[in-house]
């Protein structure tokens, strides 16, 4: 059982693929934030929700469920199609 529920997350993104990519990207950003904390750089945004979880992916999913993470569907689809064309050529 996942918390937040998968159905709630799919309502926010509308697509499983979008959910996976969005959550993975944000989880990487959260992980990088925790890694650079001691350096004082401050390039990455901290987690946007209060949580008891220490796992970046769970925090990212909670942010999506709380509408703290949004995305532009047109920009997202353009980026995905551009990356797909590069893979076909290689």
N, C-alpha and C positions, 0 to 999 in steps of 0.2 A: 504494500500500500504506500503510495507516495503522498507526501504532503508538501506542497499543495496538490490536489487531485489533478490528474492528467487532463480530464475533461475541462476543468477551469482554465488550464494553460492553453489548451487548444482553442478555446473561445477567444483568448487574447490574441493569438497569432493566426488562427484560421487554417494552419497547415502544419503537419508534423515536421516536414523538412525545415521550415522557417523556425519552428520552435527549437529544433536541435542545433541549428547553426547559431541562432541568437543566444541560446543558453551557453553553448560552448565558447563563443567569443567573449561573452561577459564573464564567464568563469575564468578564462585566461587573464582577463583584465584584473579581476579580483585577486587571483593568485599573484600576479605581478605587483599589485598594490602591497600585499603583505610581504613580499620579498624585498621591496625597496623601502620599507618603513624605516629601517635603521639608517639608511643613507641620507634621508632628509631631502630627497629629490622632489617628491610630490607630483609626479607626472600622471598618476592613475587615480581615478575616482574611488573613494572608499565605498564599501557596501552601503546601499541606500535603504536598507531595512534593518531593524533590530531583530536579531535571531540568536538562537542558542547553538545553531549549527556552526561547525568549523570547516565544513567542506565547501569549496568555491562553487561547485555545480549546484548544490542545494541552495546556497545563498542566491545564485543567479536565477534559479527557478522561482524562489520566493519574491525576488524583485519583479520578475515578469508578472506573477500573479497579482502583485500589489500595484501594477501599472506604473512602476518606477522606471521601467525600461520600455522604450517605444522604438519603432522603426518605420522607415519610409518604404512602403511596399514597392513602389516604382524603382527607387534607387537600389533596393535589395535585389529585385529581379534583374536589373541591368548588370549589377555586379556578378551575379551568378551566371548569367548568359555570357558575359565577357570572360569569366574564368573557364567556362565550358569550352569556348572556342579555342583557348590556348591549349587545353588538354588534347583536343582533337588533332592539332597540328603536330604535337610531339610524338 
